[in-house]
Amino acid sequence: MEKSNQIPLREGERIDDLLTQNLHIIQSREVFSFSMDAVLLGRFASVPARGRVLDLCTGNGVIPLLLSTRTKADIEGVEIQERLADMAERSVAMNGLQERIRIHQADLKSFHETAGHGMYDAVTVNPPYTQLTGSEIKANRHEAIARHEIHCTLEDVVQAGARLVKQGGKVSMVHRPHRLADILTLMRQYRIEPKRVRFVHPRAGMEANMVLVEGLRDGKPEMRILPPLIVYNEQGEYCDEIMTIYYGKPGEEA
């Protein structure tokens, strides 16, 4: 399907390039834009060559767009915020991917009621990281929902993934390291056996500030801790692996 340059933009929106993948995405300063965590999850997650893939908390659709370069599977995204879901739908159309990517404006907690149980080969999620404490959330409504567990908790996210993924299917997540114990505990509680964990460090010698986790529905116990991913080198430039994730290997076509 051909890309369209006729997709309407709302006030305050812009079109950004998506790395070197010859893809474009609609973003806005008024809502939460994607960042490195989504890009890293899009590369880390195991996805089938074909089948069905679901991205929860899809935001403006960045992870489905990135995954479309790695698989021929049908990809769906679930986003509770109407404005973000609309942006995602228009980004899909702008890239001519309507036949491969479908966006649902829905609540992940009840999505299984219409989608069915165990219908997806893989589930990805970049959920809100911050637990509610009762203190004032100093962000606009769209950013607050993206950052804080307002509409879904970590348990809601893991439970949704467990309901929606097939037996033997994989659930992949990016989160903050201080929640890792909770993530692993909840995964096992909902029969997603943790299989791969990778920590992301801003620089060598610094504590991790992100963690990538992948589990297997009804898998056997055996978890691998992968080598750490370092973002910046001593010169303050992206390390080679980050450069490859963002821009591809030298000579590789976009």
C-alpha positions in Angstrom: 0.0 0.0 0.0 1.4 3.4 -0.9 2.1 6.1 1.6 -0.1 9.1 1.8 1.0 12.7 2.2 -2.6 13.8 2.6 -3.1 12.8 6.2 -4.6 15.8 8.1 -2.7 17.2 11.1 -4.4 18.6 14.1 -3.3 21.9 15.7 0.1 21.5 17.4 1.0 18.3 15.6 4.1 17.6 13.6 5.5 14.7 11.5 8.8 13.2 12.6 11.0 10.6 10.9 11.2 7.2 12.6 14.9 6.5 12.6 16.2 5.2 9.2 13.2 2.9 8.6 11.7 5.2 6.0 8.7 5.6 8.3 7.1 8.7 9.7 5.0 9.4 12.8 2.7 12.1 14.0 3.7 13.7 17.3 2.7 16.7 19.4 4.2 18.6 22.2 0.8 18.5 23.9 1.0 14.7 24.4 3.6 12.2 25.5 6.0 11.6 22.6 7.9 8.3 22.3 11.4 8.0 23.6 14.3 5.5 23.7 12.5 2.9 25.8 10.0 2.3 23.0 12.7 2.0 20.4 14.7 -0.5 22.5 11.5 -2.6 23.2 10.8 -2.6 19.5 14.2 -4.2 18.9 14.3 -6.4 22.0 10.9 -8.1 21.7 10.7 -11.5 20.1 8.1 -11.5 17.4 7.0 -14.3 15.0 7.6 -14.0 11.3 3.9 -14.3 10.8 0.8 -14.5 13.0 -0.6 -11.8 15.3 1.2 -9.3 17.5 -0.4 -7.0 20.0 1.1 -3.8 21.5 -0.6 -2.6 24.7 -0.4 1.1 25.8 0.5 1.8 22.2 0.4 5.6 22.5 0.9 7.1 19.1 1.7 3.8 17.6 5.5 3.9 17.5 6.0 0.2 18.5 3.6 -1.2 15.9 5.3 0.9 13.3 8.8 -0.3 14.3 7.7 -3.9 14.6 6.3 -3.7 11.0 9.9 -3.6 9.8 10.8 -6.9 11.6 7.8 -9.1 10.8 5.1 -9.9 8.3 2.6 -10.6 11.2 -0.6 -8.7 11.6 0.0 -6.1 14.3 -2.6 -4.4 16.6 -2.2 -1.6 19.1 -4.4 -0.8 22.1 -4.5 2.7 23.5 -7.1 4.1 26.0 -6.6 7.8 25.1 -8.8 8.8 22.2 -6.4 11.5 21.0 -3.3 9.2 21.0 -5.2 6.4 19.3 -6.3 8.8 16.6 -2.7 10.0 16.1 -1.6 6.3 15.8 -4.3 5.5 13.3 -3.3 8.5 11.1 0.4 7.6 11.4 -0.4 4.0 10.2 -2.4 5.5 7.2 0.4 7.9 6.5 2.8 5.0 6.1 0.4 3.0 4.0 0.3 0.2 6.6 -3.5 0.0 7.1 -3.6 -3.6 5.9 -1.0 -4.7 8.5 -1.6 -2.5 11.5 -4.9 -1.9 13.3 -5.3 0.5 16.3 -8.0 0.0 18.9 -9.1 2.8 21.2 -9.8 0.6 24.2 -9.0 -0.3 27.8 -6.5 -3.1 28.1 -8.2 -4.4 31.2 -11.3 -5.4 29.2 -9.9 -5.8 25.7 -9.9 -9.6 26.0 -13.7 -9.4 26.2 -13.9 -8.5 22.5 -10.5 -9.8 21.2 -10.8 -13.2 23.0 -8.4 -15.1 25.2 -5.1 -16.4 23.8 -5.4 -14.9 20.4 -1.9 -13.4 19.9 1.5 -14.9 19.3 3.3 -12.0 21.0 2.4 -9.1 23.2 4.5 -6.0 23.8 4.0 -3.2 26.3 5.6 0.0 27.4 3.4 0.8 30.4 3.1 3.7 32.7 6.1 3.5 35.1 5.1 5.6 38.1 2.8 4.4 40.9 0.2 6.8 42.3 1.1 8.2 45.6 -1.7 10.7 46.1 0.6 13.7 45.5 -0.1 16.2 42.8 0.8 15.0 39.3 2.5 18.0 37.6 1.8 17.1 34.0 -0.9 17.6 31.5 -3.6 15.0 31.3 -2.1 13.1 28.4 1.4 13.0 29.9 0.0 12.1 33.3 -1.8 9.0 31.9 1.3 7.9 30.0 3.6 8.3 32.9 1.5 7.3 35.9 -0.6 4.3 36.8 -3.9 6.1 36.4 -5.8 3.8 34.1 -3.8 0.6 34.7 -1.4 -0.8 37.2 1.6 -3.0 36.6 -0.6 -6.0 37.6 -3.3 -4.9 35.1 -0.7 -4.9 32.4 0.7 -8.3 33.2 -2.7 -9.8 33.6 -3.9 -8.4 30.3 -0.8 -9.8 28.5 -1.4 -13.2 30.1 -5.1 -13.2 28.9 -4.3 -12.2 25.4 -1.2 -14.2 24.5 -1.3 -17.8 23.3 0.2 -20.7 25.2 3.8 -20.6 24.2 3.6 -17.0 23.2 5.8 -14.2 24.5 5.1 -11.1 26.5 7.8 -8.4 26.3 8.0 -5.2 28.4 10.2 -2.2 29.1 10.1 -0.7 32.6 12.2 0.8 35.4 14.7 -1.5 37.3 13.3 -0.7 40.7 10.1 -2.5 39.6 11.8 -5.7 38.4 11.0 -7.8 41.5 7.3 -6.8 41.0 7.4 -7.6 37.3 8.9 -11.1 37.8 6.6 -11.9 40.7 3.5 -10.8 38.7 4.6 -12.6 35.6 4.9 -15.9 37.4 1.6 -15.2 39.2 -0.1 -15.0 35.8 1.7 -17.9 34.3 4.2 -15.9 32.2 7.6 -17.5 32.9 10.4 -14.8 32.8 12.9 -15.9 30.2 15.1 -12.9 29.2 16.2 -9.8 31.2 18.4 -7.1 29.9 19.4 -3.9 31.8 20.0 -0.6 30.0 22.7 1.7 31.5 23.2 5.3 30.5 27.0 4.9 30.7 29.4 2.1 31.8 29.7 2.2 35.6 26.3 3.8 36.2 23.2 2.1 37.5 20.7 0.8 35.0 17.7 3.2 34.3 15.7 0.8 32.1 15.1 -3.0 32.1 13.8 -5.1 29.2 11.9 -8.3 30.3 10.4 -11.1 28.2 8.4 -14.0 29.4 6.9 -17.2 27.9 3.2 -18.1 28.5 3.3 -21.4 30.5 7.0 -21.8 29.9 9.4 -23.8 32.1 11.6 -22.0 34.6 14.9 -20.8 33.1 15.8 -17.1 33.0 18.8 -15.6 31.2 20.4 -12.3 32.1 21.7 -10.8 28.9 24.7 -8.6 28.6 24.1 -5.0 29.7 23.2 -2.4 27.0 25.2 0.8 27.4 23.8 3.9 25.8 26.7 6.4 25.8 30.4 5.9 25.5 33.1 7.9 27.2 32.9 10.6 24.6 29.2 11.1 25.3 28.2 9.5 21.9 25.9 6.6 21.3 27.6 3.2 21.7 27.8 1.1 18.6 24.8 -1.1 19.5 22.6 1.9 20.1 23.7 3.4 16.7 22.8 0.1 15.0 19.4 0.0 16.7 18.6 3.6 15.7 20.3 3.8 12.3 21.0 0.3 11.1 24.3 -1.3 10.2 26.6 0.6 7.8 25.5 0.0 4.3 22.2 -1.4 5.4 19.2 0.0 3.6 16.7 2.0 5.5 
